[in-house]
């Protein structure tokens, strides 16, 4: 008993230490990095909500995260706000103009403080995902697996890079893994308490990110499969006793989730008739939408009996699905593996994951797959089904939207599931946690196997690879492509530069104001003039005397405008996204 108590103390200590390390890493990034271009829209939408109480801005992202992020800024600070660029039309996407105006009329130092507060209040949600991911892993594969998950989660470049923003992707991943964990517990112990908690998080999941709209169908499929597997194990009498309560509870879970989703929008437009919507996407207007086609609002259900069906979702949530669908139908310029395209590719997100996740993750995944296929350990497939089925379905769902292949953050939502499955690599790997209690140092080497040696190597590789790039985690690339210095050859856009290094740019020119004449070609999130950076204009296509600042997305743009600079050695590099050239 004393041994168990001591082991519990050690376990809780290391859980706390790892979550604390992640909180510190996220907090520093929240202060050090400038607002990225997507955050500007979220900041503008948050300001609009806290001044009007309305949800009709930034329809394509549910409001929960930006409301929480904006709460310390607009409840306890007094930022300037001007709504003159607001438009009620979803196709105008006025969140960008509201956000740009917000960062223009407020002082730069104030914006930095506001953004830090907004990011900081989101950190507990990420830690919550880490804790429940630990519990999910340890209950599936053992205590060692839980600690491996925490290491992967704590030092993941994607979780750090995007978690230190008010973009909803990492929080959506955290809330999602909590929801799946609670569903799994309800499957194993179908009582009303577990059903209520599962229902609450089923409603919270689509309030964090619109991708989770497929959560109810996934849970329904999981319930059917779990019931099917159950029929092979219990007796016929047990089935008769448990099937009906399970079904009633499942219906209650869905209804609770639906209630929470509508409550998140304060029931604004809930149960509006389908024929009363103004749609702009091709699939809902029955028109063909191309990149340059004008907006033609309509409603294909207006004259149909289907139009009289009340939609059990908030109106702005439905409008967000429609607006997002139109964006995918129009398409966007995409770059991958040295190739430009007017639209995206079905394989883009798998390719981006392969390059943006540390090699250590893929090594652990290979071991986990090997154990699954050839291992002697017998794990009930229905437990792993709760983990793997959502991961594959979400990945397929996201990858099927081939109109846009520019933002790997869209697939961050599956990372907790991927990490948990990777922890299967540590089955029977318990010596680490017993070492300080009952093992001598000489016995340590006798316990090593090829599996354990590879595990330790991959974990060290994972942590080291991530920390070597920190605090530029947003620009991380793994060793498959030679690291971040070669990343531009394979992916561009938000994979490397999303406006996060502006503060470093400002600090550089505060230290060296003599660097003139200065030319800048860069897409900032905060106007460079507000940062005190004055230039003579954009960088000329033909190199001439002076200092040239070129963002990596501009340097390797599709129009090849600055191709003559590509072979010039930069004098400096700001972060991993901005090049400084000095032409004599």
Residue, then its C-alpha position, 0 to 999 in steps of 0.5 A: x500500500x505504501x508503494x502504491x501511495x508513493x507511486x501515485x505521488x510521483x505520477x501526479x508530480x510529473x503530470x503537474x510538471x509537464x502541464x506546467x511546462x506547457x503552460x509556460x511555453x504557451x504563455x511566453x509565445x503568447x507574449x512574444x509573437x505578434x497577432x497572426x492574420x487569422x487572429x485579427x479577424x477573431x479579434x475584430x469579431x470579438x470586439x463586435x460581439x462584446x459591443x453588440x451581443x450579436x453573432x453575425x460576424x465571422x460566421x465560419x467560426x463558432x463564437x465560443x473561443x473568441x467570446x472567452x478570449x475577448x472577455x478579459x479585454x472587453x470586460x476589464x480594459x477599455x480598447x477603442x472600437x469603431x464598427x463603421x466597416x460592419x456589413x450584415x452580408x456574410x459574403x463581405x466577411x467584415x471580420x477582416x475589416x473590423x479587425x484591421x480597423x481595431x489594430x489600427x486605432x489602438x496603440x501597438x503596445x495596447x494591442x500586444x497587451x490585449x492579445x496576450x490576455x486573450x491568448x492567456x485565458x485559452x491556455x487552461x482549455x489546452x491543459x484540459x485536453x492534455x489531462x484528459x488525453x493522459x487519462x484516455x491513454x493510460x486507461x487504454x494502454x497503461x500509465x506509461x502511455x499516459x506520460x508519453x501522450x503528455x510529452x507528445x502534447x506538451x512539446x508538439x510544435x503544432x500545439x504550441x504554435x497554434x495553441x498560443x493564438x486565439x484561433x480555435x483549432x487547438x482548443x477544438x482538439x482539446x474539447x474534442x478529446x474530452x468529449x470522446x473520452x466522456x463518450x467512451x466512459x458512457x459506453x462502458x458505464x451507461x448511467x445518466x450521470x455519464x450521459x449528461x456529461x457526454x451530452x454537454x461536451x457534444x454541444x461544446x464541440x461544434x461551438x469551438x469549430x464548425x468541423x465538429x458538426x460531424x460529431x453527432x453522426x460519428x457518435x451515432x455510428x460509434x453507438x451502433x458499433x458498440x452495441x453490435x460488439x456488446x451483443x457478442x459478449x453478454x447474455x441475451x437477458x443482459x441485452x434486453x436489460x441494457x439496450x433500451x436504456x442505452x437508446x434512451x440515454x443516447x437520444x438524451x445525449x443528442x438533445x442535450x448537445x443540441x440544447x448546448x449548441x443553441x444556448x451558445x448562440x443564445x438561441x438566436x434564430x434557432x428553429x428558423x424555417x429552411x426557406x427563410x435563409x439567404x444562402x450563397x453557396x452553390x450547393x444550397x442555391x443550386x448554382x455553379x460557383x467558380x472563383x470569379x463568379x459574383x455572389x447570387x443569393x438564393x435558396x434551393x428549398x424556397x419552393x419545396x416542401x423541405x423549406x417548411x422544415x425548422x432547422x434545429x440549429x442557430x441561424x448564424x451556425x447554419x450561415x457559417x456552414x453555407x459561407x464556408x462551403x462557398x469558400x471551398x467551392x470558389x477555391x484558393x491558390x495552393x502550394x505543395x511540394x514545389x507546385x502551385x495550383x488554383x485549387x487544393x488536393x485531397x492528399x494535402x493534409x496528410x502531406x502537411x502532417x507528414x512534414x509538420x509533425x516531428x519524426x519521433x511521432x511517426x516512429x512511435x506510430x510505426x511501433x504502435x501499428x506493428x504492435x497492433x498487427x503482430x503483437x501478442x497483446x489482445x486489446x478489445x477493438x471496440x475500445x480503440x474504435x472510439x479513438x480511431x474511427x473519429x480520427x479517420x472520419x474527420x481526416x477524410x472529411x477535412x481532406x475531401x474539401x479540396x477547394x482550399x489546401x493552405x492551412x494545415x491547422x484545419x487538421x490539428x483537430x485529430x492530433x490528440x487521437x493520433x498521439x493517443x494511438x502512438x502511445x500504444x508503442x509503450x505497452x509493457x514498458x513500465x521500468x521507467x516508473x518503477x526505477x526510482x522505487x525498486x530497481x537498481x541502475x545495473x538492472x536498467x540495461x537488462x530491461x531494455x529491448x529494441x522496442x524500448x530503445x526505439x521508444x526512448x530515442x523517438x521521445x528524445x528526438x521529438x522533444x529536441x526537434x521541437x525545442x530547437x525551433x521554439x519559439x518559432x514553432x509555427x514555422x516548424x518542419x521536421x527532419x524529413x525535409x531538412x528542418x525549417x530551413x528547407x520548409x519553403x520548398x514544400x509548403x508556404x502560407x500559414x505553414x511558415x509565415x502568418x504575420x507572427x514575427x512582426x515584433x521581432x522585425x520592430x525590435x530589429x529596427x529599433x536597434x538599427x535605425x540607421x539601416x536606410x534606405x529601407x524597402x519592404x514587401x511583406x503582408x503584416x497583420x499590424x500596419x508597419x507604420x504603427x510599429x514605427x517602421x517607415x519605408x520608401x515603398x515595396x522592394x523593387x524587382x531588380x536589386x538596388x542599393x539599400x535594405x530589402x525586407x521580404x517575407x518568405x511568402x512574397x519571396x517564393x510567390x507564384x508570380x516569381x516577382x522576386x526571383x532575383x533575390x532568391x540566390x542572394x545570401x540574406x544579411x539577417x533572418x527574422x524568425x523563420x519567415x522574414x528575410x533581410x537583404x542588404x544590397x551594396 
